[in-house]
Amino acid sequence: MLFKNVLGQSEIKRKLIDSVQRNTVSHAQLFLGSLGHGGLALALAYSQYLNCENPGMDDACAICSSCVKAAKLIHPDIHFSFPFPRVEKREKCDDFIHDWRAALLENPYLDLFSWMAKFESENKQPHIPVKECHDIIRKLSLKAYESSYKILILWLPEYLGNNGNTLLKIIEEPPEKTVFLLIGESRDAVIPTILSRTQILHIPHIEYAVLSDALKERFNLPDEDAFKLAMLTNGDFIESAGQIERSYEQLAGMFCDWMEICLPSDANQNRAIALYQWIEKFAPIGRENQKSFMKYALHFLRESLLTGVTGKSSQTLNQTENALAQKLAALQDEDLTDELYRLINDAHYHIERNANPKILMMSLSLKIAGKLKVKNAVRR
C-alpha cells in the first residue's frame, strides 16, 4: 500500500517517512488510535516504504520487486500477526493468512467485527495464542530473505494478553534491522510489559474535509451529507462506512423515540410500557448497530449542550433532532452531560463484551430517566 492511498494523516506520514530518510526507525512502534483512523493502512504503507528499492521523497516507488510483493501482501520479509477465532486445527496466523490477505486487499480499513464475521464467529472470543507468539519468534529469528528490514505487523496487541510476555525478549533485543509495528486501539488493554517497550505514535482522527471527500467519492454522497457524517463519526472511516450501511436516519429516529421516553413528561403515563416496547425493537438490531447507536447518542449529547450554550440549532441535526436537542438543552449542564456521557460510554463498552441488550438498556434507560427527572425538579 502507498502512503498516497491512506486517507489524510499527512503529519503522521511525514514523521514515518522522515524516520526512514534519517535512519532513525524505532524497532518497536505502537500505532495507537481508533482502527477507523487508519493505523493498519499506515503500517502497510510504512512497511512497503521501508523495504522499497527506490523510495521517493514522499512515497515508495510502487514498481520495484519489493513494492509489488508488499502491495500483494506476499513479501517474504513482511509478516502478519492478528487475532483469530478458536477453530480446530488452526492454531497460528499462517493458518488464516489467505483469509487475511483477501480481507486486507478488499479493505485496508479493517475492523475486528468484519474480520471475525468472515468465520461466522462474531460471538467467539478472538485471541492470539502462545503458539502464534512462538511462531513470531521463529520467523523473526531467521535472516531476511531479500530486503533491508524484517517487519512484523501485529494487529490488535490487546488480544495477546499475558501471552505477550513470550515476546518480550525479542522485542527488547531484536535481531538487526527488525521492526515491530503494533496497531492497537486501547492503551489500557495492552499489557504494560509490551507497552513499555514500544514507541507510541498516536493516530488522530482523519481530517473532516479529507474524509468527506472520500465518502463522496466512494459512496456518491452529497457534499452536505458527507461532511455531516464525517463530523458525526469524528473522522472515523470505518464508522462512517458503517453508518451509511446501517442508515443514519434509522438510528437517529430510534434515539429520538428513546429520549422522548426518558425525558420528564406529565403526559407520558405509560412510560414503562413504552420503554419495554422500545427495548424489544432495540435488542434484535445487532451488536454493531447497538454500538453505532451509542456513538450517535454521544454525538447528540454534545450537540444538545452546544445548542443550550449558543442558543442556535445544530447544523448536523435535522429538524426533529434539533427539537429534541432543545428539550434536553433546557435541562442540560456540564455536570449532567458528564454523567450521561459516562453512562452511555459504559453501555458501549458492555455491548462490545456481549452484554444482554435488554437488561443493559433497561438499566441505562432508568438511570438516565432518573437523572433527567432530578434535574427537572431542581430547575422548577
N, C-alpha and C positions, 0 to 999 in steps of 0.2 A: 504494500500500500504506500502511496506517496503522501507527503505532507499536504500537498495541494488538495487532496481529496478528503482531508479531515476538516470538519466544519469549524470555522473560526479558530480560536485558541492561538492567535498569532504570537502572543508573548511567550507562551509555553513552547511553541515550535522554535522560536528564536533561541531560547535557552538550550534546548536539546541540540540544535544544530551547532551552536557555539561550543558546547561541551565536546563535540567531536572535532571541530576545527582547531580547538585549543588543546586537545588531548587531555581533557580533564573529566573524562567519563567516569562517573561513580560506578563501582562494581555492583552495588545493590541499591535499587531505587524503587520507591513505592509511589505509584501514581494514585493519589487519593482523591476521590470525589464520586458523585453520582455516575453510574455507568452511562447514563444518557448525556453526560458532558463530553464523552469521547476518550476516556483513558485507554481503552483497549485499542481503538483506532490509532491513537498517538503512539502506543507501544509498537504496533505493527509498522508504522511509518518510520519510527526511530530505529527499529531493528534492521529494516531494509537500508536505511541511510548509513548505519554503522558498517555494514558489510558491502556497500556499493563500491564497485571498482573505479568508478569515475564520478564521485559525488560533486554536485554543483554547489553554489553558494547558498541556495535555498531549498534544494531537494536532491533526491537520488536521481540517477540518470534514467532509470526505468528500462534500459536496453541491454545492460551488461548481463552476463550469465547469472550473477548473484541476484540481481534485481528481478530477473524473470522467474527464478525459483522462489524468491521471497514472496513475490506477488501471487504465486500459485500455492503458497504455504507449504512448499515441499523442500525448502532449503535445509540441507543436512546439518547445518550448524545453528539453526533456529529451532528450539524445542518448545513445546507447549505443555502446560500442566493446568488442570481445571477441575472443578467439582463434577462428579458424575453420580448417577443413581446406583444403588446396590443391585447389581444384575449378576446372576450366577455365571461363573467362569469368565467374568470381565472385571479384572481387578486393578488395571492400570490405565492411564490415559491413552496409551498406544492402542488399547482395545477399542477405543472410541474415536480414534484420530480421523477416520474417514467422515464420520458424522460431524466432527468438529470443523474440519476444513470446509465441508459443504455449508455449514451454518454460517461461518465467518465470510466465506465468499459471497453468500447471499446477502448478509447484513453484518458489517463490522461493528455496528452499534447493537451488540447482542445483550440481552438481559437474561438473568438466570431462569425466569419463568419460561421464556421462549425456548431456551436450551433444554430444560428438563421436559418440556411438553413434547419434544421430539421422541421421547421414550415412553410417553403416556405415564409419566412418573411425577406428576405435579405434586402429589401428596407424599412422595417418598423423599426422605431427607437426603440431600446431596452431601457428598463427603470427598475428602482427599485422603485416602488411607495410607498407612505406613509403607505398604508395598510400593506405592507410587513415589513416596519420598526416597526409598532405596533406589528406585529406577532413575530418579533425577540425579542422584549422586553418581550412579554408574555412567550415565550419559555424559555428564559434565567432567568426569574424570578422564575421559578419552581425549585424544588430541583433536583439534579442529580439522575437519575434512578438507576445506578449501578456502576458507575466509579468515579474516583477521580475528573476529570475535566469535566465541561460542556464547549463545544467548538463550536464556530461559525466560519465557513469558509465562508468568504464573498468575492466572486469573482468579480473583477472589480468594486470597490467602486466609480470609476469615474461616474458611472451611477446612483448613489444616488442623485446627485445634492443637492439642498437645503433640500431635504427630509432627508438627513443625519443628520441634526440638531436635528431631533427627537431622535437620538440615543446617543446624547452627554452625557446625564446624566448617562446612563448605561455603557457607555464606560469609563467615568471618575471615576465612583463609582460602579464597577460591583459587583455582588454577589460573595461570596467567591469561589475560585477555578473555576472562569470563564475566558476563554481565547478567545480573538478575533484574528483571523488570516485573514487579508485582503490581497488579491492578486491583485496588480494593475500594470499598465504599465506606466501611466503618472502622475508624481507627481503634475504637474500644474493643472491637471483636477480633483484632489481630493480636496474637499472644505477644506480650511485652518483649520476650527474648528475640523474636523476629523483628519487631518494630524498632528496637534499639540498634539494630544492625543495618538499618536501611536509611537512605536519604529520602526524606518525604518531599514530594512535589505535589502541591495542592492544585487540582484541576478545577478551575472555576466554571460557572455556567457559560454556555455558548452565548455570545452576544446576540441580543434580541433581533437586531436587523439581519444578521447573518442567518440565524435560524429561520426567521420569517421568509427570507429569500429561498432557503432550501425547501421549506414547506410549500411555498407557492409552486416551485419547480416540480417537486416530486408528487404532490397531491392535487395540483391545479386549484389551489385555494385563492380566493380574492385577497387583495392586499390587506384589507382591514381585518379579515378573519385570521389570516396567517400571523399578523403581528399580535393580535389579541391572544392567540393560542400560545405564541412564544412567551408572552408575559405571564399568562396563566400557569404555564408549566415551569416557569423560572428558568428558561433557557435549556430545557432538557429534551433532547431529540427523541429519546425512547418514549418518554411520557407524552410528548406532542403527537407522535405517530399513533400511540395507543388511544389517545383522546379522539383522534379522527376516526379510528376504527370503532370505538365504543360509543360515539355520539355524545358530544359535549352537551347538546340540548337535553338529552335524556337524563344525564347526571345532574344538570342544573335544575331540571324540573323536579327530580326526586329529592334534591336537597331542599328546595323551596317548600315542598309538601311537608318534609320532616321538620323544618324550622318553624313553620306555622303551627305545628302541633306542640312544639316545645315552648314557644313564646307564650307569656301570660295572656289569657283572654277569658273574660267572663262568659263569653258566648259559647266557648268550647266545653260543654258539659260532658261530652262523650270522648274525652281525650284518651282515656285508657284504651277504648275500642279502636279509635283512630290510629293510635300508636301500634297496637297489635296488628292491625291490618297493614300498616305501612311496613312493619318489620317482616311480615310474611312475603311482601313483594321484594324487600331488600335482600333477604337471605339467599335466594336462588341465583342472583346475578353473577356470582363467581368471585373468587378472591381478587383477581386483578381489577375488576370493576369496583369492588369494595374499596381497594386501596386508592383507586382514582377518585372515588367519592370523597375519601378523607382528605386527599390533596386539594380537591376543589373546595372543601369546607374551610381549609386553612386559608386558601386564597380569598374566599368570601369574607372571612373574619377581617382580614387586612383591609379589603375594600370598604367594608361597612365602617370600620374605625376611621378610615380616611374620609368617608362621607360625613361622619359626625364632626370631624375636626375642620374640614374645609367647607362643609355645607353644600358641596357640589356632588352631583351624581357621578358614579364611576363610569369611565369610558369602556371598561372591559366587561360591564354587566349590561344585560338588556333591561327593558322597561320593568318586567315583572321582578327581576332580580334586584333592581335598584329600589323598587317599592319596599321589598323585604329588607334590604340593607338599611333603609331609613328607619324602619321599625326597630331593628336591632341597634342601630346607632343611638337611638333615644335612651337605651339602657347601658350602652357600652362605654367603658372607660379602659384605661390601660390595665388595671388590675383584673377586671373581668376578662379582657382579651387574653391575658396571660393564662388565666385559669382554663378558659375554653380551649386555648391553643394546646395546653398540656394534656387535657382530656382527649382531644381529637388525635393528637400526635401519639399518645399512648395506645389509642384504639388501632391506629395504623400499624404500630409495632406488633400488637397482638394478632391482627389479621394476617400479617406476614408469617406468624407462627401457628397458623391454623386454629385460631380460637373459634369457638362456636359463634357464628354471626348473630343468631337470635338472642343468646344470652348477653353477648357483648353489646349489641345495640340497645337492648332494653336497659341495661345498666347505664350506658352512656347517655341515653335519652333522659332518663330520670335524673341523673346528675346535672345535666345541662338545664333541664326544665326547673330544677330546684334552685340553681344559681340565678337563673333569669327571674324567677319568682321573688327571691330575696332582694335582688337589685331593684325590681319594680316596686316592691313595698317600701324600700328606702327612699326611692325617688318621689313617692307620693307623700 
